[in-house]
Amino acid sequence: MANGHPEARHYPLGMAWEEALIVAERLNQEAASNTVLLQVAGQAVMSKKGLEVLKKVLKELTGGEG
């Protein structure tokens, strides 16, 4: 259910294909984001500058303030 819903079986084939492409693109973007976050987290462990970058990235992702 994370990437669809039960009514999708009633979609026309073309619509189901488009939905599948959208899901694949979203999952690929999520994987890329996770890769970047892991890299930045590793940099944060090694330097203060890396830590500041991690804080900035997390703030942007969460809409955090201050």
VOKETOR-126138 format. One record per atom (N, C-alpha, C): x, y negated, z negated. Coordinates in steps of 0.2 Angstrom, whole numbers, plus 5000, padded with zeros to 4 digits. Atoms other than C-alpha are relative to their C-alpha. Layout:
BEGIN
XYZ;...
This chain:
BEGIN
500450065000;500050005000;500449945000;499650065001;501549884998;500049975007;499950034993;501649865017;499450015005;500650004996;499849885023;499450014996;500649995003;498049935018;499650055003;500349944997;496850075021;499649985006;500450024994;495849975034;500450005006;499650004995;497349975045;499950055005;500149954995;496850135053;499549995005;500650024995;495350045061;500349955005;499850054995;496449915070;500150035007;499849984994;496749925088;500750015000;499349985000;498449995093;500449945000;499650065000;499149835098;500049964994;500050045006;498649745082;500450044995;499649965004;499349895072;500849995001;499350014998;501049875082;500249934998;499850075002;501149685079;500150004992;499950005007;500849715060;500650044998;499449975001;502149845060;500749965001;499450044999;503449725068;500049954995;500050055005;502949595055;500350034994;499849975006;503249715041;500850025001;499349984999;504949775048;500449935000;499650065001;505549595050;500049974993;500050025007;505049555032;500450044996;499549965003;505949705026;500749995001;499450014998;507449665036;500349934996;499850065004;507449485028;500150014993;499949985007;507249555011;500750034999;499449965001;508749675013;500649955001;499450054999;509849525020;500049954994;500050045006;509349415005;500350044994;499749965005;509749554993;500850015001;499349994999;511449575001;500449934998;499750075002;511849384999;500049994993;500050015008;511249384981;500650054997;499549965003;512449534977;500749975001;499450034998;513849444986;500149944995;499950065005;513549284976;500150024993;499949985007;513349374960;500750034999;499349985001;515049454963;500549944999;499650065000;515749284966;500049974993;500250035006;514949224950;500450034994;499649965005;515949354940;500749985000;499350024999;517549294947;500249934999;499850075001;517449104946;499449964998;500550045002;516548964939;499649975006;500450034994;516148894956;499550055003;500549944998;515349064961;499450004995;500550015005;514349044945;499549955002;500450064998;513748874950;499650015007;500449984993;513248944968;499550044998;500649955002;512249084960;499549964997;500550045003;511348964949;499649965005;500350044995;510948854964;499550045004;500449954996;510349004974;499450024996;500649985004;509249064960;499549954999;500450065001;508548894957;499649995006;500450004994;508048884975;499550055002;500449944999;507349054976;499450004995;500649995005;506249034960;499649935000;500350075000;505848844963;500149974993;499850025006;506648814946;500249935000;499850075001;507048644939;500550004995;499550015005;508548574930;500550065000;
